[in-house]
Amino acid sequence: MLNVLTALIGIATLALGVAWLIYTWIVHLEIPYFAIPLVLTVPVIVAVAFRNCWD
């Protein structure tokens, strides 16, 4: 159960990051290239932090 929750938290964070990138691209007509690595790595950090709260 904890593994499934951890994966869902990571996927949800990734979806939020991608949605923010798309929103920024549509509104400002440019992609913040510095944010692309962050959007890919922050979900892993959030999932690990969530997992460590329960271990």
N, C-alpha and C positions, 0 to 999 in steps of 0.2 A: 504494500500500500504506500509506504514511504517513497519507494522508487517511482511509482506512478505519479505521485504528487510532485516530486522533484522534477520529473520530466515535464509535467504540465506547467509548473511555474517557469521553467526555462523557456518553453515554447511560447507561453503568454508574454514573457518579457521580450523575446525575439519579435513577436508579432507587433507589440507596442513600438519597438524600435524601428521596424520596417515601416509601420504606419506613419511614424513621425518623419522618416526620411521622405516618404511619398508626399506627405502633406507639405513639407518644406520645399520639395521640388516643384509642386503645383503652385504654391503661394508665392514663393520668392524666385521661381524660375531658375534655380540653380541648386545643385546638390552640395551640401557641406562635406567635402571629401574627407575631412579629418574625422567625421563621425562614423564613417563606414566601418573601420576596425572596432570602434567602440560598440556599435550595434551588434557586431558579431561576437564580441568577447564578454560584454556585460551580462548576457543571459547565463553564461556559464558561472560567472561569479555569484550571481543572485541565486542560482540553483544550489551551488555548493554552500553558500551561507544559509539558505533555508534548510538544507540537509543537516548542517552542523548544529542548528538549533535543537534538533531532535536526537542527536547522538550523544 
